[in-house]
Amino acid sequence: MENNNNTTPKDVFLRLFYILVFYLMVTSFITLLIQYINALFPDPLNFYFDGISGRILLSTAMLIIATPAYLASAWFLEKDIKKMPSKRESRIVKWLVYLTLFISAITIVIDLITFVYNFLSGELSIQFFLKILVVLLTASAVFGYFLWDLKRTDLKSNAPKILAWVLSFVVALSVAAGFFIVGTPAQQRARGLDAQRVNNLQMMQGEIVNYWTQKEALPENISLLEDSISGFIAPVDPETGLPYEYAIKSPLSFELCATFKSAGDNKGPFAGKIISPYGMYQQNWSHQAERTCFERVIDPDLYKQDANDGLMMAPGR
């Protein structure tokens, strides 16, 4: 029979914290594996590595924080229940456990319905199959664990400790896999700095072409592009603070140079894939982890001033 005096506010908040960080851990784990699948088995119609990379980093951060929080709260709960076994019969415990079983069961059913629907629609791909498998296995593992925990009677068993070690290993393996898929934190920073360099060079290129369109001559130096009205100020390297290199090659051609820290030519496992939604505008900015120069030639027939409104007429960058 339940003794309500055994349940204290501390027990309620600890149990709520335990279940919330558990949900957070499971959600981030599923999201992380799904993004791994998106990266390793890219959809040619919808593949943006920057977006996938960002979701992987967020899921990894959530998993790294939520897992230790869950294990610590589980340890405190297990220790407390061993001292007072009657707390397992607390109403709040029963409600949260059955709620988790309910959510897990519903997830499994929805997962199977989705699988059957896509099978009947003829849309089975390796990417879809793996995602379904991840959700199904994770939800089944959650359901099985809480069902076992609800029925177990041996409170001195080492099974919870073994499961905690298994969980820690699986999470550590999942997090480590991200270093091979999206790179280490240092590689992520280098990629971010290089993306900023490319954006800066694109901006400078646009201003140079616009300058030529207006004056029919290339600027002798980048400082001539600065305009207090438009607010344009020549950007500098985001890491070193040094100006980018600019040189006139001919009356209709110029060169922009920068030193990059990572390869940005879509080689490796993501060869030929769009790195970002704006990748179609960056195909002519391929670079290696070295000083790279980009020579541009202005076609007067493409870039010319409209005599009526003075606006530059150009088909993109």
NUKE-810281 format. One record per residue (C-alpha): residue number from 1; residue in one letter; z, y, x. Coordinates in steps of 0.05 Angstrom, whole numbers, m for minus. Each point is the difference from the previous one (the first is absolute). Example, Ala and Ser with C-alpha at 12.3 -4.5 7.8 and 13.67 -1.06 7.14 Angstrom:
// NUKE-810281
@nr->1, rest->A, c3->156, c2->m90, c1->246 .
@nr->2, rest->S, c3->m13, c2->69, c1->27 .
This chain:
// NUKE-810281
@nr->1, rest->M, c3->0, c2->0, c1->0 .
@nr->2, rest->E, c3->m18, c2->69, c1->27 .
@nr->3, rest->N, c3->58, c2->43, c1->24 .
@nr->4, rest->N, c3->m24, c2->72, c1->m8 .
@nr->5, rest->N, c3->58, c2->24, c1->43 .
@nr->6, rest->N, c3->m34, c2->m32, c1->60 .
@nr->7, rest->T, c3->m59, c2->48, c1->m5 .
@nr->8, rest->T, c3->13, c2->67, c1->32 .
@nr->9, rest->P, c3->m45, c2->62, c1->6 .
@nr->10, rest->K, c3->m10, c2->m20, c1->73 .
@nr->11, rest->D, c3->m28, c2->m68, c1->m23 .
@nr->12, rest->V, c3->m47, c2->33, c1->m50 .
@nr->13, rest->F, c3->m28, c2->50, c1->50 .
@nr->14, rest->L, c3->m7, c2->m51, c1->55 .
@nr->15, rest->R, c3->m36, c2->m48, c1->m46 .
@nr->16, rest->L, c3->m47, c2->55, c1->m24 .
@nr->17, rest->F, c3->m13, c2->21, c1->71 .
@nr->18, rest->Y, c3->m14, c2->m72, c1->19 .
@nr->19, rest->I, c3->m51, c2->m11, c1->m56 .
@nr->20, rest->L, c3->m35, c2->67, c1->10 .
@nr->21, rest->V, c3->m11, c2->m8, c1->75 .
@nr->22, rest->F, c3->m23, c2->m71, c1->m15 .
@nr->23, rest->Y, c3->m53, c2->26, c1->m48 .
@nr->24, rest->L, c3->m20, c2->52, c1->52 .
@nr->25, rest->M, c3->m5, c2->m53, c1->54 .
@nr->26, rest->V, c3->m42, c2->m47, c1->m42 .
@nr->27, rest->T, c3->m46, c2->56, c1->m24 .
@nr->28, rest->S, c3->m12, c2->26, c1->70 .
@nr->29, rest->F, c3->m11, c2->m70, c1->26 .
@nr->30, rest->I, c3->m54, c2->m16, c1->m52 .
@nr->31, rest->T, c3->m33, c2->68, c1->11 .
@nr->32, rest->L, c3->0, c2->m10, c1->75 .
@nr->33, rest->L, c3->m34, c2->m68, c1->m4 .
@nr->34, rest->I, c3->m51, c2->25, c1->m51 .
@nr->35, rest->Q, c3->m19, c2->57, c1->47 .
@nr->36, rest->Y, c3->m7, c2->m49, c1->57 .
@nr->37, rest->I, c3->m49, c2->m39, c1->m44 .
@nr->38, rest->N, c3->m37, c2->64, c1->m15 .
@nr->39, rest->A, c3->m7, c2->15, c1->74 .
@nr->40, rest->L, c3->m18, c2->m71, c1->23 .
@nr->41, rest->F, c3->m47, c2->m15, c1->m58 .
@nr->42, rest->P, c3->m29, c2->69, c1->m16 .
@nr->43, rest->D, c3->m38, c2->15, c1->m63 .
@nr->44, rest->P, c3->m67, c2->30, c1->22 .
@nr->45, rest->L, c3->0, c2->44, c1->m63 .
@nr->46, rest->N, c3->70, c2->28, c1->10 .
@nr->47, rest->F, c3->27, c2->m1, c1->70 .
@nr->48, rest->Y, c3->37, c2->60, c1->29 .
@nr->49, rest->F, c3->41, c2->m20, c1->60 .
@nr->50, rest->D, c3->40, c2->64, c1->1 .
@nr->51, rest->G, c3->25, c2->m12, c1->m70 .
@nr->52, rest->I, c3->17, c2->m73, c1->14 .
@nr->53, rest->S, c3->34, c2->20, c1->65 .
@nr->54, rest->G, c3->44, c2->51, c1->m35 .
@nr->55, rest->R, c3->22, c2->m50, c1->m53 .
@nr->56, rest->I, c3->15, c2->m52, c1->54 .
@nr->57, rest->L, c3->44, c2->50, c1->37 .
@nr->58, rest->L, c3->38, c2->20, c1->m63 .
@nr->59, rest->S, c3->11, c2->m73, c1->m21 .
@nr->60, rest->T, c3->23, c2->m17, c1->70 .
@nr->61, rest->A, c3->50, c2->57, c1->1 .
@nr->62, rest->M, c3->27, c2->m21, c1->m68 .
@nr->63, rest->L, c3->5, c2->m73, c1->22 .
@nr->64, rest->I, c3->36, c2->17, c1->65 .
@nr->65, rest->I, c3->53, c2->39, c1->m37 .
@nr->66, rest->A, c3->6, c2->m41, c1->m64 .
@nr->67, rest->T, c3->7, c2->m68, c1->33 .
@nr->68, rest->P, c3->62, c2->14, c1->42 .
@nr->69, rest->A, c3->30, c2->37, c1->m59 .
@nr->70, rest->Y, c3->m12, c2->m60, c1->m44 .
@nr->71, rest->L, c3->28, c2->m50, c1->51 .
@nr->72, rest->A, c3->62, c2->43, c1->11 .
@nr->73, rest->S, c3->14, c2->7, c1->m74 .
@nr->74, rest->A, c3->m13, c2->m75, c1->m10 .
@nr->75, rest->W, c3->50, c2->m16, c1->55 .
@nr->76, rest->F, c3->54, c2->44, c1->m31 .
@nr->77, rest->L, c3->m12, c2->m31, c1->m69 .
@nr->78, rest->E, c3->3, c2->m71, c1->28 .
@nr->79, rest->K, c3->63, c2->16, c1->38 .
@nr->80, rest->D, c3->33, c2->31, c1->m61 .
@nr->81, rest->I, c3->m20, c2->m59, c1->m46 .
@nr->82, rest->K, c3->29, c2->m50, c1->49 .
@nr->83, rest->K, c3->66, c2->36, c1->m6 .
@nr->84, rest->M, c3->m4, c2->5, c1->m75 .
@nr->85, rest->P, c3->m50, c2->m51, c1->m30 .
@nr->86, rest->S, c3->13, c2->24, c1->m71 .
@nr->87, rest->K, c3->m41, c2->63, c1->16 .
@nr->88, rest->R, c3->m63, c2->m43, c1->m5 .
@nr->89, rest->E, c3->14, c2->m3, c1->m75 .
@nr->90, rest->S, c3->0, c2->76, c1->m6 .
@nr->91, rest->R, c3->m44, c2->26, c1->m56 .
@nr->92, rest->I, c3->m35, c2->50, c1->46 .
@nr->93, rest->V, c3->m17, c2->m57, c1->48 .
@nr->94, rest->K, c3->m29, c2->m43, c1->m55 .
@nr->95, rest->W, c3->m41, c2->57, c1->m29 .
@nr->96, rest->L, c3->m31, c2->20, c1->67 .
@nr->97, rest->V, c3->m15, c2->m72, c1->19 .
@nr->98, rest->Y, c3->m33, c2->m16, c1->m66 .
@nr->99, rest->L, c3->m38, c2->66, c1->3 .
@nr->100, rest->T, c3->m28, c2->m19, c1->68 .
@nr->101, rest->L, c3->m19, c2->m69, c1->m26 .
@nr->102, rest->F, c3->m34, c2->32, c1->m59 .
@nr->103, rest->I, c3->m40, c2->49, c1->43 .
@nr->104, rest->S, c3->m20, c2->m57, c1->48 .
@nr->105, rest->A, c3->m22, c2->m44, c1->m57 .
@nr->106, rest->I, c3->m41, c2->55, c1->m33 .
@nr->107, rest->T, c3->m32, c2->16, c1->68 .
@nr->108, rest->I, c3->m20, c2->m73, c1->9 .
@nr->109, rest->V, c3->m30, c2->m3, c1->m70 .
@nr->110, rest->I, c3->m39, c2->65, c1->8 .
@nr->111, rest->D, c3->m24, c2->m23, c1->69 .
@nr->112, rest->L, c3->m26, c2->m66, c1->m29 .
@nr->113, rest->I, c3->m33, c2->36, c1->m59 .
@nr->114, rest->T, c3->m35, c2->47, c1->49 .
@nr->115, rest->F, c3->m23, c2->m59, c1->42 .
@nr->116, rest->V, c3->m29, c2->m37, c1->m61 .
@nr->117, rest->Y, c3->m33, c2->63, c1->m26 .
@nr->118, rest->N, c3->m35, c2->15, c1->66 .
@nr->119, rest->F, c3->m19, c2->m74, c1->6 .
@nr->120, rest->L, c3->m34, c2->2, c1->m68 .
@nr->121, rest->S, c3->m33, c2->66, c1->19 .
@nr->122, rest->G, c3->m28, c2->m31, c1->63 .
@nr->123, rest->E, c3->34, c2->52, c1->45 .
@nr->124, rest->L, c3->37, c2->m46, c1->47 .
@nr->125, rest->S, c3->m1, c2->26, c1->72 .
@nr->126, rest->I, c3->42, c2->m18, c1->60 .
@nr->127, rest->Q, c3->33, c2->69, c1->m5 .
@nr->128, rest->F, c3->19, c2->m10, c1->m73 .
@nr->129, rest->F, c3->23, c2->m71, c1->10 .
@nr->130, rest->L, c3->46, c2->19, c1->58 .
@nr->131, rest->K, c3->31, c2->57, c1->m40 .
@nr->132, rest->I, c3->14, c2->m45, c1->m59 .
@nr->133, rest->L, c3->29, c2->m51, c1->47 .
@nr->134, rest->V, c3->47, c2->51, c1->32 .
@nr->135, rest->V, c3->26, c2->25, c1->m66 .
@nr->136, rest->L, c3->7, c2->m71, c1->m28 .
@nr->137, rest->L, c3->37, c2->m28, c1->60 .
@nr->138, rest->T, c3->46, c2->60, c1->6 .
@nr->139, rest->A, c3->18, c2->1, c1->m74 .
@nr->140, rest->S, c3->10, c2->m76, c1->1 .
@nr->141, rest->A, c3->46, c2->6, c1->60 .
@nr->142, rest->V, c3->41, c2->54, c1->m33 .
@nr->143, rest->F, c3->5, c2->m40, c1->m65 .
@nr->144, rest->G, c3->19, c2->m63, c1->37 .
@nr->145, rest->Y, c3->53, c2->34, c1->43 .
@nr->146, rest->F, c3->36, c2->35, c1->m58 .
@nr->147, rest->L, c3->m4, c2->m63, c1->m43 .
@nr->148, rest->W, c3->32, c2->m40, c1->57 .
@nr->149, rest->D, c3->52, c2->54, c1->11 .
@nr->150, rest->L, c3->17, c2->0, c1->m74 .
@nr->151, rest->K, c3->12, c2->m75, c1->m2 .
@nr->152, rest->R, c3->32, c2->m13, c1->68 .
@nr->153, rest->T, c3->72, c2->m21, c1->1 .
@nr->154, rest->D, c3->13, c2->m10, c1->74 .
@nr->155, rest->L, c3->21, c2->70, c1->22 .
@nr->156, rest->K, c3->15, c2->m24, c1->71 .
@nr->157, rest->S, c3->m72, c2->m23, c1->13 .
@nr->158, rest->N, c3->m38, c2->29, c1->59 .
@nr->159, rest->A, c3->m63, c2->5, c1->m42 .
@nr->160, rest->P, c3->5, c2->76, c1->m11 .
@nr->161, rest->K, c3->7, c2->11, c1->75 .
@nr->162, rest->I, c3->m60, c2->m44, c1->14 .
@nr->163, rest->L, c3->m41, c2->37, c1->m53 .
@nr->164, rest->A, c3->21, c2->66, c1->30 .
@nr->165, rest->W, c3->m27, c2->m22, c1->68 .
@nr->166, rest->V, c3->m65, c2->m25, c1->m32 .
@nr->167, rest->L, c3->m8, c2->66, c1->m37 .
@nr->168, rest->S, c3->12, c2->40, c1->64 .
@nr->169, rest->F, c3->m52, c2->m41, c1->37 .
@nr->170, rest->V, c3->m52, c2->8, c1->m55 .
@nr->171, rest->V, c3->11, c2->75, c1->m4 .
@nr->172, rest->A, c3->m1, c2->9, c1->76 .
@nr->173, rest->L, c3->m65, c2->m40, c1->3 .
@nr->174, rest->S, c3->m31, c2->42, c1->m55 .
@nr->175, rest->V, c3->19, c2->65, c1->34 .
@nr->176, rest->A, c3->m25, c2->m24, c1->68 .
@nr->177, rest->A, c3->m67, c2->m18, c1->m30 .
@nr->178, rest->G, c3->m11, c2->73, c1->m16 .
@nr->179, rest->F, c3->m2, c2->17, c1->74 .
@nr->180, rest->F, c3->m62, c2->m44, c1->7 .
@nr->181, rest->I, c3->m33, c2->27, c1->m63 .
@nr->182, rest->V, c3->14, c2->75, c1->1 .
@nr->183, rest->G, c3->28, c2->7, c1->70 .
@nr->184, rest->T, c3->66, c2->21, c1->31 .
@nr->185, rest->P, c3->34, c2->67, c1->m17 .
@nr->186, rest->A, c3->m29, c2->28, c1->65 .
@nr->187, rest->Q, c3->m70, c2->m22, c1->m21 .
@nr->188, rest->Q, c3->10, c2->30, c1->m69 .
@nr->189, rest->R, c3->20, c2->67, c1->31 .
@nr->190, rest->A, c3->m61, c2->m2, c1->46 .
@nr->191, rest->R, c3->m45, c2->m15, c1->m59 .
@nr->192, rest->G, c3->30, c2->57, c1->m39 .
@nr->193, rest->L, c3->m9, c2->50, c1->57 .
@nr->194, rest->D, c3->m72, c2->m22, c1->9 .
@nr->195, rest->A, c3->m13, c2->9, c1->m74 .
@nr->196, rest->Q, c3->25, c2->71, c1->7 .
@nr->197, rest->R, c3->m45, c2->11, c1->60 .
@nr->198, rest->V, c3->m61, c2->m23, c1->m40 .
@nr->199, rest->N, c3->19, c2->46, c1->m57 .
@nr->200, rest->N, c3->6, c2->58, c1->48 .
@nr->201, rest->L, c3->m67, c2->m15, c1->31 .
@nr->202, rest->Q, c3->m32, c2->m4, c1->m68 .
@nr->203, rest->M, c3->29, c2->67, c1->m19 .
@nr->204, rest->M, c3->m25, c2->31, c1->64 .
@nr->205, rest->Q, c3->m68, c2->m30, c1->m9 .
@nr->206, rest->G, c3->m5, c2->29, c1->m70 .
@nr->207, rest->E, c3->20, c2->69, c1->25 .
@nr->208, rest->I, c3->m50, c2->m3, c1->58 .
@nr->209, rest->V, c3->m57, c2->m20, c1->m47 .
@nr->210, rest->N, c3->19, c2->55, c1->m48 .
@nr->211, rest->Y, c3->2, c2->50, c1->58 .
@nr->212, rest->W, c3->m70, c2->m20, c1->20 .
@nr->213, rest->T, c3->m24, c2->4, c1->m72 .
@nr->214, rest->Q, c3->25, c2->71, c1->m6 .
@nr->215, rest->K, c3->m21, c2->26, c1->69 .
@nr->216, rest->E, c3->m54, c2->m49, c1->22 .
@nr->217, rest->A, c3->36, c2->m11, c1->65 .
@nr->218, rest->L, c3->56, c2->m46, c1->23 .
@nr->219, rest->P, c3->67, c2->32, c1->18 .
@nr->220, rest->E, c3->11, c2->8, c1->74 .
@nr->221, rest->N, c3->72, c2->m24, c1->m7 .
@nr->222, rest->I, c3->45, c2->m26, c1->m55 .
@nr->223, rest->S, c3->41, c2->64, c1->m4 .
@nr->224, rest->L, c3->m61, c2->34, c1->m33 .
@nr->225, rest->L, c3->10, c2->m45, c1->m60 .
@nr->226, rest->E, c3->69, c2->27, c1->m16 .
@nr->227, rest->D, c3->0, c2->44, c1->m62 .
@nr->228, rest->S, c3->60, c2->38, c1->m27 .
@nr->229, rest->I, c3->m32, c2->3, c1->m70 .
@nr->230, rest->S, c3->m14, c2->m75, c1->m8 .
@nr->231, rest->G, c3->62, c2->m16, c1->40 .
@nr->232, rest->F, c3->m36, c2->m48, c1->47 .
@nr->233, rest->I, c3->35, c2->m10, c1->67 .
@nr->234, rest->A, c3->m29, c2->m48, c1->51 .
@nr->235, rest->P, c3->42, c2->m64, c1->m2 .
@nr->236, rest->V, c3->30, c2->m31, c1->63 .
@nr->237, rest->D, c3->16, c2->m71, c1->19 .
@nr->238, rest->P, c3->60, c2->m22, c1->m43 .
@nr->239, rest->E, c3->34, c2->m36, c1->58 .
@nr->240, rest->T, c3->m15, c2->43, c1->62 .
@nr->241, rest->G, c3->m11, c2->67, c1->m33 .
@nr->242, rest->L, c3->m62, c2->10, c1->43 .
@nr->243, rest->P, c3->m65, c2->28, c1->m30 .
@nr->244, rest->Y, c3->m57, c2->m47, c1->m14 .
@nr->245, rest->E, c3->m60, c2->3, c1->46 .
@nr->246, rest->Y, c3->m62, c2->36, c1->m26 .
@nr->247, rest->A, c3->m66, c2->9, c1->36 .
@nr->248, rest->I, c3->m70, c2->25, c1->m19 .
@nr->249, rest->K, c3->m53, c2->m50, c1->21 .
@nr->250, rest->S, c3->m61, c2->38, c1->m26 .
@nr->251, rest->P, c3->m14, c2->56, c1->m51 .
@nr->252, rest->L, c3->5, c2->m53, c1->m56 .
@nr->253, rest->S, c3->50, c2->m50, c1->28 .
@nr->254, rest->F, c3->72, c2->1, c1->20 .
@nr->255, rest->E, c3->54, c2->m49, c1->22 .
@nr->256, rest->L, c3->72, c2->m11, c1->m21 .
@nr->257, rest->C, c3->47, c2->m42, c1->42 .
@nr->258, rest->A, c3->70, c2->m29, c1->m9 .
@nr->259, rest->T, c3->44, c2->m52, c1->33 .
@nr->260, rest->F, c3->19, c2->m56, c1->m48 .
@nr->261, rest->K, c3->56, c2->m51, c1->5 .
@nr->262, rest->S, c3->m27, c2->m56, c1->m43 .
@nr->263, rest->A, c3->m67, c2->m32, c1->m16 .
@nr->264, rest->G, c3->m32, c2->28, c1->m63 .
@nr->265, rest->D, c3->m66, c2->m36, c1->m4 .
@nr->266, rest->N, c3->20, c2->m52, c1->m52 .
@nr->267, rest->K, c3->m4, c2->m58, c1->49 .
@nr->268, rest->G, c3->45, c2->m61, c1->m4 .
@nr->269, rest->P, c3->23, c2->m32, c1->m65 .
@nr->270, rest->F, c3->m21, c2->60, c1->m41 .
@nr->271, rest->A, c3->m70, c2->10, c1->29 .
@nr->272, rest->G, c3->m47, c2->32, c1->m49 .
@nr->273, rest->K, c3->56, c2->17, c1->m49 .
@nr->274, rest->I, c3->16, c2->69, c1->m26 .
@nr->275, rest->I, c3->64, c2->25, c1->33 .
@nr->276, rest->S, c3->14, c2->52, c1->m54 .
@nr->277, rest->P, c3->m31, c2->25, c1->m65 .
@nr->278, rest->Y, c3->m33, c2->54, c1->42 .
@nr->279, rest->G, c3->m27, c2->m49, c1->51 .
@nr->280, rest->M, c3->m72, c2->13, c1->m21 .
@nr->281, rest->Y, c3->8, c2->69, c1->31 .
@nr->282, rest->Q, c3->28, c2->m27, c1->65 .
@nr->283, rest->Q, c3->m52, c2->m51, c1->22 .
@nr->284, rest->N, c3->m25, c2->47, c1->54 .
@nr->285, rest->W, c3->69, c2->9, c1->30 .
@nr->286, rest->S, c3->7, c2->m69, c1->32 .
@nr->287, rest->H, c3->43, c2->0, c1->63 .
@nr->288, rest->Q, c3->39, c2->m43, c1->48 .
@nr->289, rest->A, c3->68, c2->14, c1->31 .
@nr->290, rest->E, c3->m29, c2->50, c1->49 .
@nr->291, rest->R, c3->m32, c2->68, c1->7 .
@nr->292, rest->T, c3->m58, c2->2, c1->m48 .
@nr->293, rest->C, c3->m53, c2->53, c1->m11 .
@nr->294, rest->F, c3->m41, c2->9, c1->m63 .
@nr->295, rest->E, c3->m67, c2->35, c1->6 .
@nr->296, rest->R, c3->m28, c2->32, c1->m63 .
@nr->297, rest->V, c3->m71, c2->26, c1->m10 .
@nr->298, rest->I, c3->m12, c2->51, c1->m55 .
@nr->299, rest->D, c3->m63, c2->m10, c1->m41 .
@nr->300, rest->P, c3->m23, c2->70, c1->m23 .
@nr->301, rest->D, c3->m35, c2->m31, c1->m60 .
@nr->302, rest->L, c3->64, c2->m32, c1->m25 .
@nr->303, rest->Y, c3->49, c2->55, c1->18 .
@nr->304, rest->K, c3->m27, c2->67, c1->m22 .
@nr->305, rest->Q, c3->24, c2->60, c1->m38 .
@nr->306, rest->D, c3->m21, c2->11, c1->m72 .
@nr->307, rest->A, c3->m33, c2->68, c1->m4 .
@nr->308, rest->N, c3->28, c2->13, c1->m69 .
@nr->309, rest->D, c3->74, c2->m15, c1->5 .
@nr->310, rest->G, c3->11, c2->m6, c1->75 .
@nr->311, rest->L, c3->31, c2->m69, c1->m7 .
@nr->312, rest->M, c3->m13, c2->m56, c1->49 .
@nr->313, rest->M, c3->m42, c2->m55, c1->m28 .
@nr->314, rest->A, c3->16, c2->m66, c1->34 .
@nr->315, rest->P, c3->3, c2->m73, c1->m24 .
@nr->316, rest->G, c3->71, c2->m14, c1->23 .
@nr->317, rest->R, c3->29, c2->m2, c1->70 .
